């Protein structure tokens, strides 16, 4: 079980690295106007999303489910229900990142760099809440 927890935590860290960095790339991409820069951002964003974020998401969820199968008592705790709800919000955020990535790829971005600066802060709030739930287990 400890190996699963360790692998789950590593996957979560990798996933969050992408969740923090991709929207930051969107900030700079939205500010760039020359084709060399925009083409470079498109490549960076695609590689980050497909090469790091998706595999990390799959491993995070996979190891999490595996632990819940081994210890179904986890599902009897209110903190776990709250955590799973927040993880669902993270998955939705991840998918929204994919939508924005497609818009940039097709040169159809309609949001400003300021929008992406605010959007970039959302996973921080979810991370804080999830860590508190897992460590403190308030209910």
DSSP file (Angstrom, degrees, kcal/mol; ACC not computed):
  #  RESIDUE AA STRUCTURE BP1 BP2  ACC     N-H-->O    O-->H-N    N-H-->O    O-->H-N    TCO  KAPPA ALPHA  PHI   PSI    X-CA   Y-CA   Z-CA
    1    1 A X     >        0   0    0      0, 0.0     4,-2.4     0, 0.0     5,-0.2   0.000 360.0 360.0 360.0 -37.1    0.0    0.0    0.0
    2    2 A X  H  >  +     0   0    0      1,-0.2     4,-2.5     2,-0.2     5,-0.2   0.871 360.0  53.3 -64.7 -35.4    2.9    2.4    0.8
    3    3 A X  H  > S+     0   0    0      2,-0.2     4,-2.7     1,-0.2    -1,-0.2   0.910 108.8  49.5 -63.7 -41.5    4.2    1.9   -2.8
    4    4 A X  H  > S+     0   0    0      2,-0.2     4,-2.7     1,-0.2    -2,-0.2   0.922 111.2  48.9 -63.0 -43.8    0.9    2.8   -4.2
    5    5 A X  H  X S+     0   0    0     -4,-2.4     4,-2.7     2,-0.2    -2,-0.2   0.924 111.9  49.3 -61.4 -43.4    0.6    5.9   -2.1
    6    6 A X  H  X S+     0   0    0     -4,-2.5     4,-2.4     2,-0.2    -2,-0.2   0.932 113.5  45.3 -62.0 -45.8    4.2    6.9   -3.1
    7    7 A X  H  X S+     0   0    0     -4,-2.7     4,-2.4     2,-0.2    -1,-0.2   0.881 112.3  52.6 -65.5 -37.5    3.4    6.4   -6.8
    8    8 A X  H  X S+     0   0    0     -4,-2.7     4,-2.5    -5,-0.2    -2,-0.2   0.928 110.5  47.4 -61.7 -45.7    0.1    8.2   -6.4
    9    9 A X  H  X S+     0   0    0     -4,-2.7     4,-2.5     2,-0.2    -2,-0.2   0.905 111.3  50.3 -64.7 -42.3    1.8   11.2   -4.8
   10   10 A X  H  X S+     0   0    0     -4,-2.4     4,-2.3     2,-0.2    -1,-0.2   0.925 111.9  48.1 -61.5 -43.9    4.5   11.3   -7.5
   11   11 A X  H  X S+     0   0    0     -4,-2.4     4,-2.6     1,-0.2    -2,-0.2   0.904 110.8  51.3 -63.2 -41.3    1.8   11.2  -10.2
   12   12 A X  H  X S+     0   0    0     -4,-2.5     4,-2.9     2,-0.2     5,-0.2   0.919 109.4  50.3 -61.5 -44.0   -0.1   14.0   -8.5
   13   13 A X  H  X S+     0   0    0     -4,-2.5     4,-2.1     1,-0.2    -2,-0.2   0.921 112.4  46.5 -61.6 -44.4    3.0   16.2   -8.3
   14   14 A X  H  X S+     0   0    0     -4,-2.3     4,-1.6     2,-0.2    -1,-0.2   0.907 112.9  49.9 -64.4 -41.2    3.7   15.7  -12.0
   15   15 A X  H  X S+     0   0    0     -4,-2.6     4,-2.5     1,-0.2    -2,-0.2   0.931 111.5  48.0 -63.4 -45.3    0.1   16.4  -12.9
   16   16 A X  H  X S+     0   0    0     -4,-2.9     4,-2.3     1,-0.2     5,-0.3   0.846 103.9  60.9 -66.7 -32.3    0.1   19.6  -10.8
   17   17 A X  H  X S+     0   0    0     -4,-2.1     4,-2.1    -5,-0.2    -1,-0.2   0.936 110.9  41.4 -57.1 -43.9    3.3   20.7  -12.4
   18   18 A X  H  X S+     0   0    0     -4,-1.6     4,-2.8     2,-0.2     5,-0.3   0.898 111.5  54.6 -68.9 -41.1    1.5   20.6  -15.7
   19   19 A X  H  < S+     0   0    0     -4,-2.5     4,-0.5     1,-0.2   104,-0.2   0.813 115.0  41.3 -64.0 -29.1   -1.7   22.2  -14.3
   20   20 A X  H  X S+     0   0    0     -4,-2.3     4,-0.7    -5,-0.2    -1,-0.2   0.860 120.5  41.4 -81.7 -38.2    0.4   25.1  -13.0
   21   21 A X  H  X S+     0   0    0     -4,-2.1     4,-2.3    -5,-0.3     5,-0.2   0.883 104.1  60.4 -84.4 -39.1    2.7   25.5  -16.0
   22   22 A X  H  X S+     0   0    0     -4,-2.8     4,-2.0     1,-0.2    -1,-0.1   0.932 106.5  46.6 -59.5 -48.0    0.3   25.1  -19.0
   23   23 A X  H  > S+     0   0    0     -4,-0.5     4,-1.8    -5,-0.3    -1,-0.2   0.841 109.7  56.1 -63.1 -28.9   -1.9   28.1  -18.1
   24   24 A X  H  X S+     0   0    0     -4,-0.7     4,-1.8     2,-0.2    -1,-0.2   0.903 106.0  50.4 -66.2 -39.9    1.3   30.1  -17.5
   25   25 A X  H  X S+     0   0    0     -4,-2.3     4,-2.9     1,-0.2    -2,-0.2   0.888 106.6  55.7 -61.6 -37.6    2.3   29.2  -21.1
   26   26 A X  H  X S+     0   0    0     -4,-2.0     4,-2.9     2,-0.2    -2,-0.2   0.886 103.0  56.0 -60.9 -38.1   -1.2   30.4  -22.2
   27   27 A X  H  X S+     0   0    0     -4,-1.8     4,-0.9     1,-0.2    -1,-0.2   0.959 113.8  38.8 -56.9 -51.6   -0.5   33.8  -20.5
   28   28 A X  H  X S+     0   0    0     -4,-1.8     4,-0.9     1,-0.2    -2,-0.2   0.859 114.5  54.2 -70.6 -35.3    2.7   34.2  -22.6
   29   29 A X  H >< S+     0   0    0     -4,-2.9     3,-0.8     1,-0.2    -1,-0.2   0.917 106.3  52.2 -63.4 -43.4    1.1   32.8  -25.7
   30   30 A X  H 3< S+     0   0    0     -4,-2.9    -1,-0.2     1,-0.2    83,-0.2   0.764 110.5  49.8 -64.7 -24.1   -1.8   35.2  -25.4
   31   31 A X  H 3< S+     0   0    0     -4,-0.9    -1,-0.2    -3,-0.2     2,-0.2   0.623  95.4  89.1 -88.4 -14.5    0.8   38.1  -25.2
   32   32 A X    <<  +     0   0    0     -4,-0.9     3,-0.0    -3,-0.8    -3,-0.0  -0.589  42.6 172.2 -90.7 148.8    2.8   37.0  -28.2
   33   33 A X        +     0   0    0     -2,-0.2     2,-0.3     5,-0.0    -1,-0.1   0.457  49.0  91.0-131.5  -7.6    2.0   38.1  -31.8
   34   34 A X  S  > S-     0   0    0      1,-0.1     4,-2.4     4,-0.0     5,-0.2  -0.705  74.9-126.6 -95.5 149.4    4.8   36.9  -34.0
   35   35 A X  H  > S+     0   0    0     -2,-0.3     4,-2.5     1,-0.2     5,-0.2   0.821 106.4  58.3 -65.4 -33.1    4.6   33.5  -35.7
   36   36 A X  H  > S+     0   0    0      2,-0.2     4,-1.8     1,-0.2    -1,-0.2   0.946 111.8  41.3 -62.3 -46.7    7.9   32.3  -34.4
   37   37 A X  H  > S+     0   0    0      2,-0.2     4,-2.7     1,-0.2    -2,-0.2   0.938 115.7  48.6 -66.6 -47.2    6.7   32.7  -30.8
   38   38 A X  H  X S+     0   0    0     -4,-2.4     4,-2.2     1,-0.2    -1,-0.2   0.895 111.6  50.1 -64.1 -38.2    3.2   31.4  -31.3
   39   39 A X  H  X S+     0   0    0     -4,-2.5     4,-1.8    -5,-0.2    -1,-0.2   0.899 110.7  50.1 -64.7 -39.6    4.5   28.4  -33.1
   40   40 A X  H  X S+     0   0    0     -4,-1.8     4,-2.5    -5,-0.2    -2,-0.2   0.920 110.5  49.4 -64.4 -44.0    7.0   27.7  -30.3
   41   41 A X  H  X S+     0   0    0     -4,-2.7     4,-3.0     1,-0.2     5,-0.3   0.898 107.1  55.6 -62.9 -39.7    4.2   28.0  -27.7
   42   42 A X  H  X S+     0   0    0     -4,-2.2     4,-2.2    -5,-0.2    -1,-0.2   0.911 110.3  45.3 -59.3 -42.4    2.0   25.6  -29.6
   43   43 A X  H  X S+     0   0    0     -4,-1.8     4,-2.5     2,-0.2     5,-0.2   0.941 114.5  47.5 -66.3 -47.7    4.7   23.0  -29.6
   44   44 A X  H  X S+     0   0    0     -4,-2.5     4,-2.3     1,-0.2     5,-0.2   0.923 113.6  47.9 -60.0 -45.4    5.5   23.5  -25.9
   45   45 A X  H  X S+     0   0    0     -4,-3.0     4,-2.6     1,-0.2     5,-0.2   0.916 112.4  48.4 -63.9 -44.6    1.8   23.4  -24.9
   46   46 A X  H  X S+     0   0    0     -4,-2.2     4,-2.7    -5,-0.3     5,-0.5   0.928 113.0  47.0 -62.6 -45.8    1.1   20.2  -26.9
   47   47 A X  H  X S+     0   0    0     -4,-2.5     4,-2.1     1,-0.2     5,-0.5   0.896 114.4  47.3 -65.4 -39.8    4.1   18.3  -25.6
   48   48 A X  H  X>S+     0   0    0     -4,-2.3     5,-2.7    -5,-0.2     4,-1.5   0.938 116.3  43.6 -64.7 -46.9    3.3   19.3  -22.0
   49   49 A X  I  <>S+     0   0    0     -4,-2.6     5,-2.2    -5,-0.2    -2,-0.2   0.941 126.1  29.6 -67.5 -48.7   -0.4   18.4  -22.3
   50   50 A X  I  <5S+     0   0    0     -4,-2.7     5,-0.4    -5,-0.2    -3,-0.2   0.862 126.5  40.9 -81.5 -36.4    0.0   15.1  -24.1
   51   51 A X  I  <5S+     0   0    0     -4,-2.1    -3,-0.2    -5,-0.5    -2,-0.2   0.751 133.4   9.3 -88.3 -24.7    3.3   14.0  -22.8
   52   52 A X  I  X5S+     0   0    0     -4,-1.5     4,-2.0    -5,-0.5    -3,-0.2   0.725 124.6  48.4-120.1 -50.9    3.2   14.9  -19.1
   53   53 A X  I  ><S+     0   0    0     -5,-2.7     4,-2.6     2,-0.2     5,-0.2   0.933 112.3  45.1 -68.2 -47.5   -0.3   16.0  -18.1
   54   54 A X  H  ><S+     0   0    0     -5,-2.2     4,-2.6    -6,-0.2     5,-0.2   0.953 115.7  45.6 -64.2 -49.3   -2.4   13.2  -19.6
   55   55 A X  H  > S+     0   0    0     -5,-0.4     4,-2.4     1,-0.2    -1,-0.2   0.903 114.8  49.7 -59.9 -37.8   -0.1   10.4  -18.4
   56   56 A X  H  X S+     0   0    0     -4,-2.0     4,-2.7     2,-0.2    -1,-0.2   0.900 110.4  49.8 -66.9 -40.5    0.1   12.0  -15.0
   57   57 A X  H  X S+     0   0    0     -4,-2.6     4,-2.6     2,-0.2     5,-0.3   0.942 111.9  48.3 -60.7 -47.9   -3.7   12.3  -14.8
   58   58 A X  H  X S+     0   0    0     -4,-2.6     4,-2.8     1,-0.2    -2,-0.2   0.913 114.6  45.3 -60.9 -43.9   -4.2    8.7  -15.7
   59   59 A X  H  X S+     0   0    0     -4,-2.4     4,-3.0    -5,-0.2     5,-0.3   0.905 111.7  52.6 -67.7 -40.8   -1.7    7.5  -13.2
   60   60 A X  H  X S+     0   0    0     -4,-2.7     4,-1.9   -49,-0.2    -2,-0.2   0.956 116.5  38.4 -57.7 -51.6   -3.1    9.7  -10.5
   61   61 A X  H  X S+     0   0    0     -4,-2.6     4,-2.8     2,-0.2     5,-0.2   0.913 116.7  52.3 -67.6 -42.8   -6.6    8.4  -11.0
   62   62 A X  H  X S+     0   0    0     -4,-2.8     4,-2.4    -5,-0.3    -2,-0.2   0.936 112.7  42.6 -60.7 -49.0   -5.4    4.8  -11.6
   63   63 A X  H  X S+     0   0    0     -4,-3.0     4,-2.2     2,-0.2    -1,-0.2   0.871 114.0  53.8 -66.6 -35.2   -3.3    4.6   -8.4
   64   64 A X  H  X S+     0   0    0     -4,-1.9     4,-2.0    -5,-0.3    -2,-0.2   0.928 110.7  44.9 -63.2 -45.8   -6.1    6.4   -6.4
   65   65 A X  H  X S+     0   0    0     -4,-2.8     4,-2.2     1,-0.2    -2,-0.2   0.912 110.5  55.1 -64.0 -41.7   -8.7    3.9   -7.6
   66   66 A X  H  X S+     0   0    0     -4,-2.4     4,-2.0    -5,-0.2    -1,-0.2   0.910 108.4  48.3 -58.6 -43.3   -6.4    1.0   -6.9
   67   67 A X  H  X S+     0   0    0     -4,-2.2     4,-2.4     1,-0.2    -1,-0.2   0.894 110.6  51.0 -64.9 -38.7   -5.9    2.2   -3.3
   68   68 A X  H  < S+     0   0    0     -4,-2.0    -1,-0.2     2,-0.2    -2,-0.2   0.834 108.7  51.9 -69.1 -30.8   -9.7    2.5   -2.8
   69   69 A X  H  < S+     0   0    0     -4,-2.2     3,-0.5     1,-0.2    -1,-0.2   0.908 113.9  43.4 -68.2 -41.3  -10.2   -1.0   -4.1
   70   70 A X  H  < S+     0   0    0     -4,-2.0     2,-0.3     1,-0.3    -2,-0.2   0.837 129.0  27.9 -72.3 -32.7   -7.6   -2.3   -1.6
   71   71 A X    ><  +     0   0    0     -4,-2.4     3,-2.0    -5,-0.2     4,-0.3  -0.686  66.7 171.3-129.8  77.3   -9.0   -0.2    1.2
   72   72 A X  G >   +     0   0    0     -3,-0.5     3,-1.4    -2,-0.3     4,-0.2   0.673  68.9  80.1 -65.1 -14.4  -12.7    0.4    0.5
   73   73 A X  G >  S+     0   0    0      1,-0.3     3,-2.0     2,-0.2    -1,-0.3   0.766  76.0  74.5 -62.1 -23.7  -13.1    1.9    4.0
   74   74 A X  G X  S+     0   0    0     -3,-2.0     3,-1.6     1,-0.3     6,-0.3   0.872  88.4  60.1 -53.7 -36.5  -11.7    5.1    2.5
   75   75 A X  G <  S+     0   0    0     -3,-1.4    -1,-0.3    -4,-0.3    -2,-0.2   0.546  91.7  67.5 -73.9  -5.4  -15.0    5.7    0.8
   76   76 A X  G <  S+     0   0    0     -3,-2.0     2,-0.4    -4,-0.2    -1,-0.3   0.482  84.9  91.4 -88.6  -3.1  -16.8    5.7    4.2
   77   77 A X    <>  -     0   0    0     -3,-1.6     4,-1.6    -4,-0.2     3,-0.3  -0.774  69.6-144.6-101.0 135.6  -15.1    9.0    5.1
   78   78 A X  H  > S+     0   0    0     61,-1.0     4,-2.4    -2,-0.4     5,-0.2   0.863 101.2  58.8 -61.9 -37.5  -16.6   12.5    4.4
   79   79 A X  H  > S+     0   0    0      1,-0.2     4,-2.6     2,-0.2    -1,-0.2   0.864 104.2  51.9 -62.1 -34.4  -13.2   13.9    3.7
   80   80 A X  H  > S+     0   0    0     -3,-0.3     4,-2.8    -6,-0.3    -1,-0.2   0.896 108.1  50.7 -69.6 -39.0  -12.6   11.4    0.9
   81   81 A X  H  X S+     0   0    0     -4,-1.6     4,-1.9     2,-0.2    -2,-0.2   0.926 112.8  46.6 -61.8 -43.7  -16.0   12.3   -0.7
   82   82 A X  H  X S+     0   0    0     -4,-2.4     4,-2.1     2,-0.2    -2,-0.2   0.918 112.3  50.6 -63.9 -43.1  -15.0   16.0   -0.6
   83   83 A X  H  X S+     0   0    0     -4,-2.6     4,-2.6     1,-0.2    -2,-0.2   0.927 109.5  50.1 -60.6 -45.6  -11.5   15.1   -2.0
   84   84 A X  H  X S+     0   0    0     -4,-2.8     4,-2.1     1,-0.2    -1,-0.2   0.862 108.5  53.4 -63.4 -35.0  -13.0   13.2   -4.8
   85   85 A X  H  X S+     0   0    0     -4,-1.9     4,-1.6     2,-0.2    -1,-0.2   0.904 110.7  46.4 -64.2 -41.0  -15.3   16.1   -5.6
   86   86 A X  H  X S+     0   0    0     -4,-2.1     4,-2.0     2,-0.2    -2,-0.2   0.866 109.5  54.1 -69.6 -35.7  -12.3   18.4   -5.8
   87   87 A X  H  X S+     0   0    0     -4,-2.6     4,-2.3     2,-0.2    -2,-0.2   0.897 105.4  54.3 -63.7 -38.9  -10.4   15.9   -8.0
   88   88 A X  H  X S+     0   0    0     -4,-2.1     4,-2.2     1,-0.2    -1,-0.2   0.912 106.7  51.2 -59.4 -42.0  -13.4   15.9  -10.3
   89   89 A X  H  X S+     0   0    0     -4,-1.6     4,-2.4     1,-0.2    -1,-0.2   0.881 108.4  52.3 -62.0 -37.3  -13.1   19.7  -10.5
   90   90 A X  H  X S+     0   0    0     -4,-2.0     4,-2.8     2,-0.2    -2,-0.2   0.893 107.4  51.3 -65.2 -39.1   -9.4   19.3  -11.3
   91   91 A X  H  X S+     0   0    0     -4,-2.3     4,-2.5     2,-0.2    -2,-0.2   0.914 110.6  48.8 -63.6 -41.4  -10.2   16.8  -14.2
   92   92 A X  H  X S+     0   0    0     -4,-2.2     4,-2.3     2,-0.2    -2,-0.2   0.912 111.5  49.7 -62.9 -42.1  -12.7   19.4  -15.5
   93   93 A X  H  X S+     0   0    0     -4,-2.4     4,-2.3     2,-0.2    -2,-0.2   0.919 109.4  52.2 -60.4 -44.2   -9.9   22.1  -15.2
   94   94 A X  H  X S+     0   0    0     -4,-2.8     4,-1.7     1,-0.2    -2,-0.2   0.922 110.4  47.5 -57.5 -46.4   -7.6   19.7  -17.1
   95   95 A X  H  X S+     0   0    0     -4,-2.5     4,-1.9     1,-0.2    -1,-0.2   0.863 108.5  54.7 -65.7 -36.0  -10.1   19.3  -19.9
   96   96 A X  H  X S+     0   0    0     -4,-2.3     4,-2.6     2,-0.2    -1,-0.2   0.894 104.9  54.3 -63.2 -38.8  -10.6   23.1  -20.0
   97   97 A X  H  X S+     0   0    0     -4,-2.3     4,-2.5     1,-0.2    -2,-0.2   0.912 107.0  51.4 -59.4 -41.3   -6.9   23.4  -20.5
   98   98 A X  H  X S+     0   0    0     -4,-1.7     4,-2.1     2,-0.2    -2,-0.2   0.875 108.5  51.1 -62.9 -37.5   -7.2   21.0  -23.4
   99   99 A X  H  X S+     0   0    0     -4,-1.9     4,-2.0     2,-0.2    -2,-0.2   0.931 111.6  46.4 -65.5 -45.4  -10.0   23.1  -24.9
  100  100 A X  H  X S+     0   0    0     -4,-2.6     4,-2.5     1,-0.2    -2,-0.2   0.890 109.4  55.6 -63.3 -38.3   -7.8   26.3  -24.6
  101  101 A X  H  X S+     0   0    0     -4,-2.5     4,-2.7     1,-0.2    -1,-0.2   0.922 107.6  48.7 -59.9 -44.6   -4.9   24.4  -26.1
  102  102 A X  H  X S+     0   0    0     -4,-2.1     4,-2.1     2,-0.2    -1,-0.2   0.890 109.5  52.9 -62.6 -39.2   -7.0   23.5  -29.2
  103  103 A X  H  <>S+     0   0    0     -4,-2.0     5,-3.8     2,-0.2     6,-0.5   0.921 111.6  45.0 -63.4 -42.8   -8.1   27.1  -29.5
  104  104 A X  H ><5S+     0   0    0     -4,-2.5     3,-1.8     3,-0.2    -2,-0.2   0.926 110.6  54.7 -64.2 -43.1   -4.5   28.3  -29.5
  105  105 A X  H 3<5S+     0   0    0     -4,-2.7    -2,-0.2     1,-0.3    -1,-0.2   0.878 113.2  41.8 -57.2 -39.3   -3.6   25.6  -32.0
  106  106 A X  T 3<5S-     0   0    0     -4,-2.1    -1,-0.3    -5,-0.2    -2,-0.2   0.263 115.1-115.9 -92.5  11.0   -6.3   26.8  -34.4
  107  107 A X  T < 5S+     0   0    0     -3,-1.8    -3,-0.2    -5,-0.1    -2,-0.1   0.875  82.6 120.8  55.3  41.1   -5.4   30.5  -33.8
  108  108 A X      < +     0   0    0     -5,-3.8    -4,-0.2    -6,-0.2     2,-0.1   0.118  27.0 143.4-118.7  19.3   -8.9   31.0  -32.3
  109  109 A X        +     0   0    0     -6,-0.5    -9,-0.0     1,-0.1    -8,-0.0  -0.398  20.3 175.7 -63.2 132.6   -8.0   32.2  -28.8
  110  110 A X        +     0   0    0     -2,-0.1     2,-0.3     2,-0.1    -1,-0.1   0.369  48.6  93.6-116.8   1.4  -10.4   34.9  -27.5
  111  111 A X        -     0   0    0      1,-0.1     2,-0.1     2,-0.0    -2,-0.0  -0.683  68.2-126.4-101.1 151.2   -9.1   35.3  -24.0
  112  112 A X     >  -     0   0    0     -2,-0.3     4,-1.6     1,-0.1     3,-0.2  -0.374  29.4-106.4 -85.0 167.8   -6.6   37.9  -22.8
  113  113 A X  H  > S+     0   0    0      1,-0.2     4,-1.7   -83,-0.2     5,-0.1   0.812 121.3  60.6 -63.1 -28.7   -3.4   37.2  -20.9
  114  114 A X  H  > S+     0   0    0      2,-0.2     4,-1.8     1,-0.2    -1,-0.2   0.896 100.9  52.9 -66.1 -39.9   -5.2   38.6  -17.8
  115  115 A X  H  > S+     0   0    0      1,-0.2     4,-2.8     2,-0.2    -2,-0.2   0.938 110.2  47.7 -58.2 -47.0   -7.9   35.9  -18.1
  116  116 A X  H  X S+     0   0    0     -4,-1.6     4,-2.1     1,-0.2    -1,-0.2   0.798 105.6  59.0 -68.7 -27.9   -5.2   33.2  -18.1
  117  117 A X  H  < S+     0   0    0     -4,-1.7     4,-0.4     2,-0.2    -1,-0.2   0.909 112.1  40.1 -64.4 -41.5   -3.4   34.7  -15.1
  118  118 A X  H >X S+     0   0    0     -4,-1.8     3,-1.5     1,-0.2     4,-0.6   0.929 114.2  52.8 -71.2 -45.8   -6.6   34.3  -13.1
  119  119 A X  H >< S+     0   0    0     -4,-2.8     3,-1.0     1,-0.3     4,-0.4   0.855 101.9  62.2 -56.3 -36.4   -7.3   30.9  -14.6
  120  120 A X  T 3< S+     0   0    0     -4,-2.1     4,-0.3     1,-0.2    -1,-0.3   0.710  98.0  57.2 -63.6 -22.6   -3.7   29.9  -13.6
  121  121 A X  T X> S+     0   0    0     -3,-1.5     4,-1.2    -4,-0.4     3,-0.7   0.672  83.7  83.0 -85.6 -17.2   -4.5   30.4   -9.9
  122  122 A X  H <X S+     0   0    0     -3,-1.0     4,-1.7    -4,-0.6     3,-0.3   0.889  86.5  52.7 -59.2 -44.3   -7.5   28.0   -9.7
  123  123 A X  H 3> S+     0   0    0     -4,-0.4     4,-2.7     1,-0.2    -1,-0.2   0.801 102.0  62.2 -65.3 -23.5   -5.5   24.7   -9.2
  124  124 A X  H <> S+     0   0    0     -3,-0.7     4,-2.4    -4,-0.3    -1,-0.2   0.941 104.4  47.1 -62.6 -45.5   -3.6   26.3   -6.3
  125  125 A X  H  X S+     0   0    0     -4,-1.2     4,-2.1    -3,-0.3    -2,-0.2   0.904 113.7  47.5 -62.7 -41.8   -6.9   26.7   -4.4
  126  126 A X  H  X S+     0   0    0     -4,-1.7     4,-2.6     2,-0.2    -1,-0.2   0.898 110.4  52.6 -67.2 -39.8   -7.9   23.1   -5.2
  127  127 A X  H  X S+     0   0    0     -4,-2.7     4,-2.7     2,-0.2     5,-0.2   0.935 109.2  48.9 -60.8 -46.7   -4.5   21.8   -4.2
  128  128 A X  H  X S+     0   0    0     -4,-2.4     4,-2.3     1,-0.2    -1,-0.2   0.934 113.4  47.0 -59.0 -46.9   -4.6   23.6   -0.8
  129  129 A X  H  X S+     0   0    0     -4,-2.1     4,-2.4     1,-0.2    -1,-0.2   0.908 113.0  48.5 -63.6 -42.4   -8.1   22.2   -0.1
  130  130 A X  H  X S+     0   0    0     -4,-2.6     4,-2.6     2,-0.2     5,-0.2   0.930 111.2  49.3 -65.2 -45.4   -7.2   18.7   -1.1
  131  131 A X  H  X S+     0   0    0     -4,-2.7     4,-2.6     1,-0.2     5,-0.4   0.919 111.7  49.4 -60.9 -43.5   -4.0   18.6    1.0
  132  132 A X  H  X>S+     0   0    0     -4,-2.3     4,-2.5    -5,-0.2     5,-0.9   0.930 111.7  49.1 -61.9 -44.4   -5.9   19.9    4.0
  133  133 A X  H  X5S+     0   0    0     -4,-2.4     4,-1.1     1,-0.2    -2,-0.2   0.919 115.0  43.6 -60.1 -44.0   -8.6   17.2    3.5
  134  134 A X  H  <5S+     0   0    0     -4,-2.6    -2,-0.2    -5,-0.1    -1,-0.2   0.881 123.6  34.3 -72.0 -38.6   -6.1   14.4    3.2
  135  135 A X  H  <5S+     0   0    0     -4,-2.6    -2,-0.2    -5,-0.2    -3,-0.2   0.929 129.3  30.8 -84.5 -47.9   -3.9   15.4    6.1
  136  136 A X  H  <5S-     0   0    0     -4,-2.5    -3,-0.2    -5,-0.4    -2,-0.1   0.820  81.3-158.2 -82.9 -32.7   -6.3   16.9    8.6
  137  137 A X     << -     0   0    0     -4,-1.1    -4,-0.1    -5,-0.9    -3,-0.1   0.967  12.2-174.1  49.8  63.1   -9.3   14.7    7.7
  138  138 A X              0   0    0      1,-0.2    -1,-0.1    -6,-0.2    -5,-0.1   0.673 360.0 360.0 -67.8 -17.7  -11.8   17.3    9.1
  139  139 A X              0   0    0     -6,-0.2   -61,-1.0   -62,-0.0    -1,-0.2   0.329 360.0 360.0-155.1 360.0  -14.8   15.1    8.7
